[in-house]
Amino acid sequence: MPKKRKKKSSKKRFVSPARLLQLKSSDTLDGLRDFAKVGQGKGGFTIIYSALKGTTERVALKLFMLSSKDPNQQKLRYEKFKNEAPVLKLLEHHDHIVICYDDQAKTKGKHNGKIVKADYFTMELLGGSLTDHMEDLQAAQTKWGLKSKLDILIQICKALEHAHSKKVYHRDLYADNILLVSSSEPLHAKVTDFGAAHAASLPAGTKYYQPLGARTISSPEMLVGIATDHERLVKSDVFSLGLLMYHVLMEAPHYLEGLLLTVQIPGNVSQVTKQREDYLKNVVIPYLQNFTQQAIILVGNVTDAALIEQKLNKVMTDATALDFNQRLSDVKMVREKLEECKGLLNA
């Protein structure tokens, strides 16, 4: 018998409208010129350029690239890219959130005098990331003061509080997505990369259950797909913020690096919990005791220094509780506890 031919799929293959995939310094695009590549987005599907707008103002341009042969993956990446500008516009005029100059990503532009397909949007040009800053300090063997660390974390809290008040949930918070206005003190941080964010007021956006963000900083409930309501989405951001606190305060990757993925497998929660307890006992507590020695110099007495150590340990562990019901309920609680510690330093 002759073999039956397979029916062709009726599903349409996703084809990104992006055509302009890179820019040279001599190019022009919608009045922008003098392009210089300053970075590449996480996942490799965007390029960030510095560009001259007008005669003196420099802006950042984020350009989408074709980056995957898998049409489904490409579609998800494109959705994430298109999601960012509208979300940022909802959050504009906050001192610690990056400014976006476009209401939505453009899909075409005038490139070197010709209309082309191009997916991009522009935003304010800032300095390096928080990750870059920490790596530079470590390379220079320069100590980063506890007060400055607390300042940065409090600024990030304020940005998240503003986002949550607008029912916007970041879902991808870690040091790479915190940009600094400059690397000189006092540091001024701005939260960026809202592509994986969910905004309740927007009709479209990235899917709830698709872990587009960095999976090792996602809460257990986000990974298993039950972070779909306001309370859980807020607490998921609190969880990621708690891990960021470990990263900043200890200047080391957080203890759940690579481990949270095992939460998705029944029976492995206990494995993660034990790993967490061992890490707290053998690494975190001794490291925080070193903070006490730093704090003694700053506050002048052992009692307040020990109290700072105790408070920092508690806020980090409470923010990263694996049990959703045991976790701090919102970012305001985190900020207030960090401000208590900063107040002790200033006393």
RAJODA-V368343 format. One line per field, one symbol per residue. ss: DSSP state (a for helix, b for strand, c for the rest). A space follows every 50 residues. Layout:
ss=???
This chain:
ss=cccccccccccccccccccccccccccbbccbbbbbbbbbcccccbbbbb bbbcccbbbbbbbbccccccaaaaaaaaaaaaaaaaaaaaccccccbccb cccccbbbbbbccbbbbbbbbbbbccccbaaaaaaaaaaccccccaaaaa aaaaaaaaaaaaaaaccbbcccccaaabbbccccccccbbbccccccbbc ccccccccccccccaaaccaaaaccccccaaaaaaaaaaaaaaaaaaaaa cccccccccaaaaaccccaaaaaaaaaaaaaaaaaaaaaaaaaaaaaaac caaaaaaaaaaaaaaaaaaccccaaaccccaaaaaaaaaaaaaaaac
